[in-house]
Amino acid sequence: MNIANISALSADNPDDCLKPGHFVDSDHPEIIAYAARKTRGMVDPLEKALAIYYAVRDEIFYDPYNIDRRDDAYKASVCLEKRYGYCVPKAVLLAAACRAAGVPARLGFADVRNHLTSAKLRQSMGTDVFVFHGYTDIYLRGKWVKATPAFNLTLCEKVGILPLDFDGVNDSIYHPFDKEGRKHMEYLQQRGTFFDLPLEQMRQATMEAYGRSIEEVSGQSPLGDYRDFENEAETS
């Protein structure tokens, strides 16, 4: 599908949100195969969405470091291949896998304040505000439902935060408090919903907020994968 065709598709139309995008590349063979494995034998769209959500949440590890500078690194197929990513590529992957399974999905973005972000990440970013935090909107039983697959279960268990469950009926968004009652996530503003990843808009917002690109803000982890962030978060 070319860029002209993608620009004509609407994030508000569930039928459009079954089609592939440039980043939400639901027509990629590996995405199709992944969705088929996770939903084998399932017919109900709700059941499919739940299976895919938990697979992306827990099998793709959260890593706010090692963000690839290439545009195509934000594609769902690349996130699936790497098996790690931060909230945006994980949301893109969830949307792509849902579409590949015949479940309409789109991308949503918001600015959030993480009161419990790690000291290293706060120092790298210069703030605890994350602009253009990504989540997925999934169309189920006649309505759009928010799903946030960012933090994998092992990370949540290490740092004592509540994992985000998803039932396909209620919005699954960040908890305002952790298990001990400490302030955790605060939503500051919504950025809207999109058929595909608005990469240039996201980069512009990042530059305005941090004075640097998201790739420069994130820094790098010594181990080169999610384990560094999990260990860092556990000891913060």
BELRAVEN-V235195 format. One record per residue. N is the residue number from 1. RES is the residue in one letter. SS is DSSP state (hx for helix, st for strand, lp for the rest). OMEGA is omega in degrees with one decimal (999 if undefined). Layout:
# BELRAVEN-V235195
N;RES;SS;OMEGA  N;RES;SS;OMEGA
This chain:
# BELRAVEN-V235195
1;M;lp;-178.0  2;N;lp;-175.6  3;I;hx;-179.7  4;A;hx;179.7  5;N;hx;179.8  6;I;hx;-177.8  7;S;hx;-179.7  8;A;lp;-177.3  9;L;lp;-175.0  10;S;lp;176.0  11;A;lp;-178.8  12;D;lp;-177.5  13;N;lp;-179.1  14;P;lp;178.8  15;D;lp;176.3  16;D;hx;-175.8  17;C;hx;168.1  18;L;hx;-174.7  19;K;lp;-179.3  20;P;lp;171.9  21;G;lp;177.7  22;H;lp;179.0  23;F;lp;174.8  24;V;lp;-171.4  25;D;lp;-176.8  26;S;lp;176.6  27;D;lp;178.2  28;H;lp;-177.1  29;P;hx;-179.3  30;E;hx;176.1  31;I;hx;178.6  32;I;hx;-179.5  33;A;hx;179.4  34;Y;hx;179.6  35;A;hx;-179.8  36;A;hx;179.4  37;R;hx;-175.8  38;K;hx;-176.0  39;T;lp;-177.3  40;R;lp;178.6  41;G;lp;-177.5  42;M;lp;178.2  43;V;lp;-177.6  44;D;lp;177.9  45;P;hx;178.7  46;L;hx;179.0  47;E;hx;178.3  48;K;hx;-177.7  49;A;hx;179.5  50;L;hx;-179.3  51;A;hx;-179.3  52;I;hx;-179.8  53;Y;hx;-176.3  54;Y;hx;175.8  55;A;hx;-179.7  56;V;hx;-179.5  57;R;hx;-168.6  58;D;hx;-178.4  59;E;hx;176.7  60;I;lp;-168.7  61;F;st;-179.2  62;Y;st;178.3  63;D;lp;179.8  64;P;lp;176.3  65;Y;lp;174.9  66;N;lp;178.1  67;I;lp;-177.0  68;D;lp;-178.1  69;R;lp;-179.4  70;R;lp;178.5  71;D;hx;-174.6  72;D;hx;176.9  73;A;hx;178.8  74;Y;hx;179.5  75;K;lp;178.4  76;A;hx;-177.7  77;S;hx;178.4  78;V;hx;176.9  79;C;hx;179.0  80;L;hx;180.0  81;E;hx;-177.8  82;K;hx;-177.9  83;R;lp;171.5  84;Y;st;178.8  85;G;st;176.1  86;Y;lp;-168.7  87;C;hx;-175.3  88;V;hx;178.9  89;P;hx;176.7  90;K;hx;176.0  91;A;hx;177.9  92;V;hx;178.7  93;L;hx;178.8  94;L;hx;179.2  95;A;hx;-178.3  96;A;hx;-179.1  97;A;hx;176.4  98;C;hx;179.3  99;R;hx;179.8  100;A;hx;178.8  101;A;lp;178.0  102;G;lp;179.5  103;V;lp;-178.8  104;P;lp;-179.9  105;A;st;178.1  106;R;st;-179.2  107;L;st;174.9  108;G;st;-177.1  109;F;st;178.3  110;A;st;170.6  111;D;st;-178.4  112;V;st;172.1  113;R;st;178.8  114;N;st;-177.1  115;H;lp;-177.0  116;L;lp;179.3  117;T;lp;-177.6  118;S;lp;-178.8  119;A;hx;-178.9  120;K;hx;-179.2  121;L;hx;177.2  122;R;hx;178.6  123;Q;hx;-179.6  124;S;hx;-177.2  125;M;hx;-176.3  126;G;lp;-177.4  127;T;lp;172.4  128;D;lp;177.7  129;V;st;179.0  130;F;st;178.2  131;V;st;179.8  132;F;st;167.8  133;H;st;-175.6  134;G;st;171.6  135;Y;st;-178.7  136;T;st;171.4  137;D;st;-178.7  138;I;st;-177.2  139;Y;st;-176.3  140;L;st;175.7  141;R;lp;171.6  142;G;lp;178.3  143;K;st;176.8  144;W;st;-179.6  145;V;st;-178.6  146;K;st;177.2  147;A;st;-175.7  148;T;lp;-174.3  149;P;lp;-168.3  150;A;lp;-170.2  151;F;lp;178.1  152;N;lp;-172.9  153;L;hx;-178.7  154;T;hx;176.7  155;L;hx;-180.0  156;C;hx;-179.0  157;E;hx;-179.0  158;K;hx;-173.2  159;V;hx;175.2  160;G;lp;175.3  161;I;lp;-177.5  162;L;lp;176.4  163;P;lp;179.5  164;L;lp;175.1  165;D;lp;-178.2  166;F;lp;179.6  167;D;lp;178.8  168;G;lp;-179.2  169;V;lp;-179.0  170;N;lp;177.2  171;D;lp;175.5  172;S;lp;-179.3  173;I;lp;-174.5  174;Y;lp;177.2  175;H;lp;177.9  176;P;lp;-178.4  177;F;st;176.7  178;D;lp;-176.3  179;K;lp;-178.1  180;E;lp;178.6  181;G;lp;177.4  182;R;lp;175.8  183;K;st;179.6  184;H;lp;-175.2  185;M;st;178.2  186;E;st;178.4  187;Y;st;-176.6  188;L;st;176.3  189;Q;st;174.8  190;Q;st;179.0  191;R;st;178.0  192;G;st;180.0  193;T;st;-171.6  194;F;st;175.6  195;F;lp;-179.1  196;D;lp;-178.4  197;L;lp;176.6  198;P;lp;-168.9  199;L;hx;-177.7  200;E;hx;177.4  201;Q;hx;178.3  202;M;hx;-179.9  203;R;hx;178.3  204;Q;hx;178.8  205;A;hx;178.4  206;T;hx;178.5  207;M;hx;179.8  208;E;hx;-176.5  209;A;hx;-172.0  210;Y;hx;-174.9  211;G;lp;-180.0  212;R;lp;177.0  213;S;lp;178.5  214;I;hx;179.7  215;E;hx;179.0  216;E;hx;-178.9  217;V;hx;-170.5  218;S;hx;-175.3  219;G;lp;-179.1  220;Q;lp;176.4  221;S;lp;-177.9  222;P;lp;-177.4  223;L;lp;178.1  224;G;lp;175.8  225;D;lp;-171.6  226;Y;hx;-174.9  227;R;hx;-179.4  228;D;hx;-179.1  229;F;hx;179.0  230;E;hx;179.0  231;N;hx;178.5  232;E;hx;-178.8  233;A;hx;-178.9  234;E;hx;-175.7  235;T;hx;-177.8  236;S;lp;999
